[in-house]
Amino acid sequence: QEQLVESEGGSVQAGGSLRIFCSTPERTVAATYHMGWFRRTPAKERDFVAAISWDAISTYYASSVKGRFTISRDNAKNTVYLRMGSLKPEDAAVYYCAAGAMSPFDGYNSVSNATKYTYWGQGTQVTVSS
């Protein structure tokens, strides 16, 4: 089973920023799979946060994070990044990265669907204090 390895999360004050990233040792996955970030809280299970196409041409964001979060990838380093800015207490969650094989025609409904992803990271905790 492919394993995605996430960076450590962190604790920041509201309004602050944090970057987390996720790497895979498998170059095929890194270069050809869509990558996504999801988050889990006690109230919500695996909410979609952001996704990026395999070629980095297309990015997708949940409305709750659009304009504040940025997803990017470096296929040469087998790594996907999530930069989170203007953090709010409600952004506190366990963040998971995921990889899924999707076509260039897959739109928001697909990339935001957790069942479309095959490989998952172990999760990393992000805490935001008010």
RAHU-V419750 format. One line per field, one symbol per residue. phi: phi as a letter, one per 40 degrees, with the letter a starting at -180 (. if undefined). burial: # if it has 16 or more other ideal C-beta (glycine too) atoms within 10 Angstrom, else .. Layout:
phi->???
burial->???
This chain:
phi->.cbcbccccibbcdgcbabbaabbcccccccbbcbbbbabbdcbbfccbaaacdcgcbbbbcccbdgbbbbaabccbfbbbbcbbfcbdcccacbbcabacbccccbddcccccccbcbbccgbcbbbbc
burial->...#.##.#..#.....#.#####....##..#######......#########....####..#...#####....#####.#..#...##########.#...#...###...##.###..#.#.#..
